Amino acid sequence: MELADILAKGSVLICTDLNSKHQLFEHLADQAAQTCGHDRDKILDTLLDREALGSTGLGDGVAVPHGKLVGLNGVTAVFARLVPPLDFDSVDDQAVDLVMMLLAPAGSGADHLKALSRVARLLRTEALVADLRRSDDPERLFELLTAPITTHFAA
């Protein structure tokens, strides 16, 4: 599964006016609702319910909030670069500035896990993370995120 298959160009955001994780989740739910056509409040509840189980902040300023949604046709992603970073109760207590939200259809265990694995691997790539943090252009962020992962290892 490639990120280009689940991330729409219009679903890459620069967020400069958020003050809390809840506000971020509202913003992500708004965008996801526009992208996949599902109810914004159901998306928000899905994200909040998963987050209540434990923070999806992975460390090093990266978070991958996710959940499963009944009636969704396929995995959907929304990426946000946060300026300034937000407290996210991450495992390393660092604020988060790179967020990839994933929604998967209910009952899609394999697809959901593949998407989570792909995103986690991608957002552990130091060169990519550095490039993402340097850009304030959603189109450039989309290009970086959807490029073949080997691109980020080129000298």
CYANA upper distance limits for C-alpha pairs under 8 A (distance plus 0.5 A):
  1 MET  CA      5 ASP  CA      7.44
  1 MET  CA    114 LYS  CA      7.40
  1 MET  CA    115 ALA  CA      7.29
  1 MET  CA    118 ARG  CA      7.99
  2 GLU  CA      6 ILE  CA      7.85
  2 GLU  CA    118 ARG  CA      8.19
  2 GLU  CA    146 THR  CA      7.91
  3 LEU  CA      7 LEU  CA      6.30
  3 LEU  CA    115 ALA  CA      8.44
  3 LEU  CA    118 ARG  CA      8.24
  3 LEU  CA    119 VAL  CA      8.22
  3 LEU  CA    145 LEU  CA      7.55
  3 LEU  CA    146 THR  CA      6.06
  4 ALA  CA      8 ALA  CA      7.65
  4 ALA  CA    145 LEU  CA      8.44
  4 ALA  CA    146 THR  CA      5.60
  6 ILE  CA     74 GLY  CA      8.39
  6 ILE  CA     75 VAL  CA      6.38
  6 ILE  CA     76 THR  CA      5.44
  6 ILE  CA     77 ALA  CA      6.09
  7 LEU  CA     11 SER  CA      6.95
  7 LEU  CA     12 VAL  CA      8.42
  7 LEU  CA     76 THR  CA      6.85
  7 LEU  CA     77 ALA  CA      5.41
  7 LEU  CA     78 VAL  CA      6.82
  7 LEU  CA     79 PHE  CA      8.39
  8 ALA  CA     12 VAL  CA      7.96
  8 ALA  CA     35 THR  CA      8.16
  8 ALA  CA     77 ALA  CA      8.08
  8 ALA  CA     78 VAL  CA      8.24
  9 LYS  CA    139 GLU  CA      7.54
  9 LYS  CA    142 PHE  CA      6.61
 11 SER  CA     31 GLN  CA      7.08
 11 SER  CA     32 ALA  CA      8.06
 11 SER  CA     35 THR  CA      7.86
 11 SER  CA     77 ALA  CA      7.81
 11 SER  CA     78 VAL  CA      5.43
 11 SER  CA     79 PHE  CA      6.79
 12 VAL  CA     78 VAL  CA      6.57
 12 VAL  CA     79 PHE  CA      5.30
 12 VAL  CA     80 ALA  CA      6.38
 12 VAL  CA    138 PRO  CA      6.05
 12 VAL  CA    139 GLU  CA      8.16
 12 VAL  CA    141 LEU  CA      7.57
 12 VAL  CA    142 PHE  CA      6.85
 13 LEU  CA     78 VAL  CA      8.32
 13 LEU  CA     79 PHE  CA      6.62
 13 LEU  CA     80 ALA  CA      5.11
 13 LEU  CA     81 ARG  CA      6.80
 13 LEU  CA    138 PRO  CA      6.50
 14 ILE  CA     80 ALA  CA      6.17
 14 ILE  CA     81 ARG  CA      5.44
 14 ILE  CA     82 LEU  CA      6.66
 14 ILE  CA     83 VAL  CA      7.92
 14 ILE  CA    136 ASP  CA      7.27
 14 ILE  CA    137 ASP  CA      8.23
 14 ILE  CA    138 PRO  CA      7.21
 15 CYS  CA     80 ALA  CA      7.04
 15 CYS  CA     81 ARG  CA      6.59
 15 CYS  CA     82 LEU  CA      5.42
 15 CYS  CA     83 VAL  CA      6.58
 16 THR  CA     82 LEU  CA      6.65
 16 THR  CA     83 VAL  CA      5.31
 16 THR  CA     84 PRO  CA      6.99
 17 ASP  CA     83 VAL  CA      8.20
 18 LEU  CA     23 GLN  CA      6.55
 18 LEU  CA     24 LEU  CA      6.79
 18 LEU  CA     82 LEU  CA      8.42
 18 LEU  CA     86 LEU  CA      8.42
 19 ASN  CA     23 GLN  CA      7.14
 19 ASN  CA     24 LEU  CA      8.43
 19 ASN  CA     86 LEU  CA      7.54
 20 SER  CA     24 LEU  CA      6.88
 20 SER  CA     86 LEU  CA      6.99
 20 SER  CA     87 ASP  CA      7.78
 21 LYS  CA     25 PHE  CA      6.70
 21 LYS  CA     86 LEU  CA      7.39
 21 LYS  CA     87 ASP  CA      7.69
 21 LYS  CA     88 PHE  CA      6.80
 22 HIS  CA     26 GLU  CA      6.75
 23 GLN  CA     27 HIS  CA      6.74
 24 LEU  CA     28 LEU  CA      6.64
 25 PHE  CA     29 ALA  CA      6.46
 25 PHE  CA     44 LEU  CA      6.87
 25 PHE  CA     47 LEU  CA      7.47
 25 PHE  CA     48 LEU  CA      8.13
 26 GLU  CA     30 ASP  CA      6.64
 26 GLU  CA     44 LEU  CA      6.69
 27 HIS  CA     31 GLN  CA      6.92
 28 LEU  CA     32 ALA  CA      6.55
 28 LEU  CA     78 VAL  CA      7.20
 28 LEU  CA     80 ALA  CA      8.49
 28 LEU  CA    101 MET  CA      7.75
 29 ALA  CA     33 ALA  CA      6.43
 29 ALA  CA     40 ARG  CA      5.89
 29 ALA  CA     41 ASP  CA      7.90
 29 ALA  CA     43 ILE  CA      6.02
 29 ALA  CA     44 LEU  CA      5.82
 30 ASP  CA     34 GLN  CA      6.97
 30 ASP  CA     40 ARG  CA      6.19
 31 GLN  CA     35 THR  CA      6.74
 31 GLN  CA     78 VAL  CA      7.76
 32 ALA  CA     36 CYS  CA      6.45
 32 ALA  CA     37 GLY  CA      8.18
 32 ALA  CA     38 HIS  CA      8.24
 32 ALA  CA     40 ARG  CA      7.94
 32 ALA  CA     43 ILE  CA      8.12
 32 ALA  CA     76 THR  CA      7.99
 32 ALA  CA     77 ALA  CA      8.02
 32 ALA  CA     78 VAL  CA      7.11
 33 ALA  CA     37 GLY  CA      5.54
 33 ALA  CA     38 HIS  CA      5.49
 33 ALA  CA     39 ASP  CA      6.40
 33 ALA  CA     40 ARG  CA      5.58
 33 ALA  CA     43 ILE  CA      7.83
 34 GLN  CA     38 HIS  CA      8.11
 36 CYS  CA     72 LEU  CA      8.03
 36 CYS  CA     76 THR  CA      7.77
 38 HIS  CA     42 LYS  CA      8.18
 38 HIS  CA     43 ILE  CA      7.90
 38 HIS  CA     72 LEU  CA      8.03
 39 ASP  CA     43 ILE  CA      6.90
 40 ARG  CA     44 LEU  CA      6.64
 41 ASP  CA     45 ASP  CA      6.54
 42 LYS  CA     46 THR  CA      6.62
 42 LYS  CA     69 LEU  CA      8.45
 43 ILE  CA     47 LEU  CA      6.84
 43 ILE  CA     69 LEU  CA      7.72
 44 LEU  CA     48 LEU  CA      6.62
 45 ASP  CA     49 ASP  CA      6.37
 46 THR  CA     50 ARG  CA      6.79
 46 THR  CA     66 HIS  CA      8.44
 46 THR  CA     67 GLY  CA      6.21
 46 THR  CA     68 LYS  CA      7.40
 46 THR  CA     69 LEU  CA      7.50
 47 LEU  CA     51 GLU  CA      6.63
 47 LEU  CA     65 PRO  CA      7.02
 47 LEU  CA     66 HIS  CA      6.51
 47 LEU  CA     67 GLY  CA      6.32
 48 LEU  CA     52 ALA  CA      6.58
 49 ASP  CA     53 LEU  CA      7.47
 50 ARG  CA     54 GLY  CA      7.74
 50 ARG  CA     65 PRO  CA      8.22
 50 ARG  CA     66 HIS  CA      7.44
 50 ARG  CA     67 GLY  CA      6.71
 51 GLU  CA     55 SER  CA      5.89
 51 GLU  CA     56 THR  CA      6.91
 51 GLU  CA     65 PRO  CA      7.59
 55 SER  CA     88 PHE  CA      7.62
 55 SER  CA     89 ASP  CA      6.54
 55 SER  CA     90 SER  CA      6.51
 55 SER  CA     91 VAL  CA      8.09
 56 THR  CA     63 ALA  CA      6.03
 56 THR  CA     64 VAL  CA      5.99
 56 THR  CA     65 PRO  CA      5.75
 56 THR  CA     66 HIS  CA      8.32
 56 THR  CA     90 SER  CA      7.49
 57 GLY  CA     61 GLY  CA      8.09
 57 GLY  CA     62 VAL  CA      6.48
 57 GLY  CA     63 ALA  CA      4.51
 57 GLY  CA     64 VAL  CA      6.93
 57 GLY  CA     65 PRO  CA      8.11
 57 GLY  CA     88 PHE  CA      6.64
 57 GLY  CA     89 ASP  CA      7.21
 57 GLY  CA     90 SER  CA      4.69
 57 GLY  CA     91 VAL  CA      6.96
 57 GLY  CA     96 VAL  CA      7.76
 58 LEU  CA     62 VAL  CA      6.13
 58 LEU  CA     63 ALA  CA      5.85
 58 LEU  CA     64 VAL  CA      7.69
 58 LEU  CA     90 SER  CA      6.57
 58 LEU  CA     91 VAL  CA      6.77
 58 LEU  CA     92 ASP  CA      8.41
 59 GLY  CA     63 ALA  CA      7.74
 59 GLY  CA     90 SER  CA      6.22
 59 GLY  CA     91 VAL  CA      6.23
 59 GLY  CA     92 ASP  CA      5.81
 59 GLY  CA     93 ASP  CA      7.98
 59 GLY  CA     94 GLN  CA      7.10
 59 GLY  CA     96 VAL  CA      8.36
 60 ASP  CA     92 ASP  CA      7.80
 60 ASP  CA     94 GLN  CA      7.07
 60 ASP  CA     96 VAL  CA      8.05
 61 GLY  CA     85 PRO  CA      8.37
 61 GLY  CA     94 GLN  CA      6.49
 61 GLY  CA     95 ALA  CA      6.14
 61 GLY  CA     96 VAL  CA      4.43
 61 GLY  CA     97 ASP  CA      5.91
 61 GLY  CA     98 LEU  CA      6.72
 62 VAL  CA     96 VAL  CA      5.93
 62 VAL  CA     97 ASP  CA      6.93
 62 VAL  CA     98 LEU  CA      5.41
 62 VAL  CA     99 VAL  CA      6.39
 62 VAL  CA    123 LEU  CA      7.72
 63 ALA  CA     88 PHE  CA      8.48
 63 ALA  CA     90 SER  CA      8.30
 63 ALA  CA     96 VAL  CA      7.04
 63 ALA  CA     98 LEU  CA      6.91
 63 ALA  CA     99 VAL  CA      5.34
 63 ALA  CA    100 MET  CA      6.99
 64 VAL  CA     99 VAL  CA      6.25
 64 VAL  CA    100 MET  CA      5.42
 64 VAL  CA    101 MET  CA      5.89
 64 VAL  CA    102 LEU  CA      7.58
 64 VAL  CA    116 LEU  CA      8.37
 64 VAL  CA    119 VAL  CA      8.45
 64 VAL  CA    120 ALA  CA      8.34
 65 PRO  CA     99 VAL  CA      8.01
 65 PRO  CA    100 MET  CA      7.29
 65 PRO  CA    101 MET  CA      5.39
 65 PRO  CA    102 LEU  CA      6.97
 66 HIS  CA    101 MET  CA      6.01
 66 HIS  CA    102 LEU  CA      5.08
 66 HIS  CA    103 LEU  CA      6.08
 66 HIS  CA    104 ALA  CA      8.49
 67 GLY  CA    102 LEU  CA      7.14
 67 GLY  CA    103 LEU  CA      5.66
 67 GLY  CA    104 ALA  CA      6.91
 68 LYS  CA    103 LEU  CA      6.07
 68 LYS  CA    104 ALA  CA      5.21
 68 LYS  CA    105 PRO  CA      5.82
 68 LYS  CA    106 ALA  CA      5.39
 68 LYS  CA    107 GLY  CA      8.30
 69 LEU  CA    103 LEU  CA      7.19
 69 LEU  CA    104 ALA  CA      6.58
 69 LEU  CA    105 PRO  CA      5.54
 69 LEU  CA    106 ALA  CA      5.62
 70 VAL  CA    105 PRO  CA      6.27
 70 VAL  CA    106 ALA  CA      5.45
 71 GLY  CA    105 PRO  CA      6.91
 71 GLY  CA    106 ALA  CA      7.82
 72 LEU  CA    104 ALA  CA      7.26
 72 LEU  CA    105 PRO  CA      5.22
 72 LEU  CA    106 ALA  CA      7.97
 73 ASN  CA    105 PRO  CA      6.79
 74 GLY  CA    104 ALA  CA      6.56
 74 GLY  CA    105 PRO  CA      6.43
 75 VAL  CA    102 LEU  CA      7.41
 75 VAL  CA    103 LEU  CA      6.06
 75 VAL  CA    104 ALA  CA      4.84
 75 VAL  CA    105 PRO  CA      7.08
 75 VAL  CA    111 ASP  CA      7.71
 75 VAL  CA    112 HIS  CA      7.46
 75 VAL  CA    115 ALA  CA      8.10
 76 THR  CA    102 LEU  CA      6.25
 76 THR  CA    103 LEU  CA      5.68
 76 THR  CA    104 ALA  CA      6.99
 77 ALA  CA    100 MET  CA      7.18
 77 ALA  CA    101 MET  CA      5.95
 77 ALA  CA    102 LEU  CA      5.11
 77 ALA  CA    103 LEU  CA      6.94
 78 VAL  CA    100 MET  CA      6.27
 78 VAL  CA    101 MET  CA      5.63
 78 VAL  CA    102 LEU  CA      7.25
 79 PHE  CA     98 LEU  CA      8.08
 79 PHE  CA     99 VAL  CA      6.13
 79 PHE  CA    100 MET  CA      4.92
 79 PHE  CA    101 MET  CA      6.74
 80 ALA  CA     97 ASP  CA      8.40
 80 ALA  CA     98 LEU  CA      6.58
 80 ALA  CA     99 VAL  CA      5.61
 80 ALA  CA    100 MET  CA      6.97
 81 ARG  CA     97 ASP  CA      6.04
 81 ARG  CA     98 LEU  CA      5.36
 81 ARG  CA     99 VAL  CA      6.90
 81 ARG  CA    132 LEU  CA      8.39
 81 ARG  CA    133 ARG  CA      8.13
 82 LEU  CA     86 LEU  CA      7.76
 82 LEU  CA     96 VAL  CA      7.92
 82 LEU  CA     97 ASP  CA      5.01
 82 LEU  CA     98 LEU  CA      6.82
 82 LEU  CA     99 VAL  CA      8.28
 83 VAL  CA     97 ASP  CA      7.21
 84 PRO  CA     97 ASP  CA      7.56
 85 PRO  CA     95 ALA  CA      5.98
 85 PRO  CA     96 VAL  CA      5.55
 85 PRO  CA     97 ASP  CA      4.92
 86 LEU  CA     95 ALA  CA      5.54
 86 LEU  CA     96 VAL  CA      5.74
 86 LEU  CA     97 ASP  CA      7.15
 87 ASP  CA     93 ASP  CA      8.28
 87 ASP  CA     94 GLN  CA      7.57
 87 ASP  CA     95 ALA  CA      4.99
 87 ASP  CA     96 VAL  CA      6.81
 88 PHE  CA     93 ASP  CA      8.15
 88 PHE  CA     94 GLN  CA      8.18
 88 PHE  CA     95 ALA  CA      6.50
 88 PHE  CA     96 VAL  CA      6.67
 89 ASP  CA     93 ASP  CA      6.34
 89 ASP  CA     94 GLN  CA      8.27
 89 ASP  CA     95 ALA  CA      8.34
 90 SER  CA     94 GLN  CA      6.77
 90 SER  CA     95 ALA  CA      7.84
 90 SER  CA     96 VAL  CA      8.30
 98 LEU  CA    133 ARG  CA      8.40
100 MET  CA    119 VAL  CA      8.01
102 LEU  CA    115 ALA  CA      8.17
102 LEU  CA    116 LEU  CA      8.07
103 LEU  CA    112 HIS  CA      8.29
104 ALA  CA    108 SER  CA      7.09
104 ALA  CA    111 ASP  CA      7.92
104 ALA  CA    112 HIS  CA      6.10
105 PRO  CA    112 HIS  CA      8.43
108 SER  CA    112 HIS  CA      6.42
109 GLY  CA    113 LEU  CA      6.61
110 ALA  CA    114 LYS  CA      6.53
111 ASP  CA    115 ALA  CA      6.62
112 HIS  CA    116 LEU  CA      6.72
113 LEU  CA    117 SER  CA      6.50
114 LYS  CA    118 ARG  CA      6.54
115 ALA  CA    119 VAL  CA      6.61
116 LEU  CA    120 ALA  CA      6.50
117 SER  CA    121 ARG  CA      6.58
118 ARG  CA    122 LEU  CA      6.59
119 VAL  CA    123 LEU  CA      6.50
120 ALA  CA    124 ARG  CA      6.75
121 ARG  CA    125 THR  CA      7.29
122 LEU  CA    128 LEU  CA      8.11
122 LEU  CA    149 ILE  CA      7.47
123 LEU  CA    128 LEU  CA      7.71
123 LEU  CA    129 VAL  CA      6.70
124 ARG  CA    129 VAL  CA      7.74
125 THR  CA    129 VAL  CA      6.68
125 THR  CA    152 HIS  CA      7.86
126 GLU  CA    130 ALA  CA      6.61
127 ALA  CA    131 ASP  CA      6.75
127 ALA  CA    152 HIS  CA      6.24
127 ALA  CA    153 PHE  CA      7.62
128 LEU  CA    132 LEU  CA      6.58
128 LEU  CA    144 LEU  CA      7.58
128 LEU  CA    145 LEU  CA      8.42
128 LEU  CA    152 HIS  CA      6.23
129 VAL  CA    133 ARG  CA      6.71
130 ALA  CA    134 ARG  CA      6.89
131 ASP  CA    135 SER  CA      7.03
131 ASP  CA    144 LEU  CA      8.17
132 LEU  CA    141 LEU  CA      6.60
132 LEU  CA    144 LEU  CA      7.72
135 SER  CA    140 ARG  CA      7.49
135 SER  CA    141 LEU  CA      7.21
136 ASP  CA    140 ARG  CA      8.49
136 ASP  CA    141 LEU  CA      8.25
137 ASP  CA    141 LEU  CA      6.73
138 PRO  CA    142 PHE  CA      6.63
139 GLU  CA    143 GLU  CA      6.79
140 ARG  CA    144 LEU  CA      6.69
141 LEU  CA    145 LEU  CA      6.60
142 PHE  CA    146 THR  CA      6.56
143 GLU  CA    147 ALA  CA      6.44
147 ALA  CA    151 THR  CA      7.09
148 PRO  CA    152 HIS  CA      8.34
149 ILE  CA    153 PHE  CA      8.00
150 THR  CA    154 ALA  CA      7.31
